[in-house]
Amino acid sequence: MMIPIGLILNEILSNSYKYAFKDKKIGLINIELTQVKKELKLIVYDNGVGLDKNFDIKKQGSLGMQLIHMLSEQIEAEMKVSSKEGTRYDITFPLK
């Protein structure tokens, strides 16, 4: 289970470095991993430019976003993506 989580994290961080800080010289990327009962919650957010208003991770054509979605399904994760003052990924998955 840790390999898919590492790949998800790598893809999210790569996207942040590539796209979030186009017009900024300095940016923040925060990573949190917490355990709540029998679940792990991974939160990754940045203070970059954010996503388009009509963004839907399930309908994205980019390979990276498809990979994040597919890997999340593989580990039975619930994922929420929001874009307020940057981009935030909340990924909750069961401990096995």
C-alpha angles and dihedrals in degrees: 000000000000094000094061090045090051091049091049091050092047092052094047091049092047090052091049093051092046102043115010100069104039094130098030132078093199127041142164128233116183127193123193128179118183136167120226111182106301096347136080121216120204116192120185121175140162135194094229133120095296130220132300115277092245095048115145116174091205092058099042117124096205117107092224095056091044089052092051090050095046094046090049090054090048092060092040092246128165109223131192123184121194135173117209115135089345133340127306130191118195110189120179120184136170121257111239 
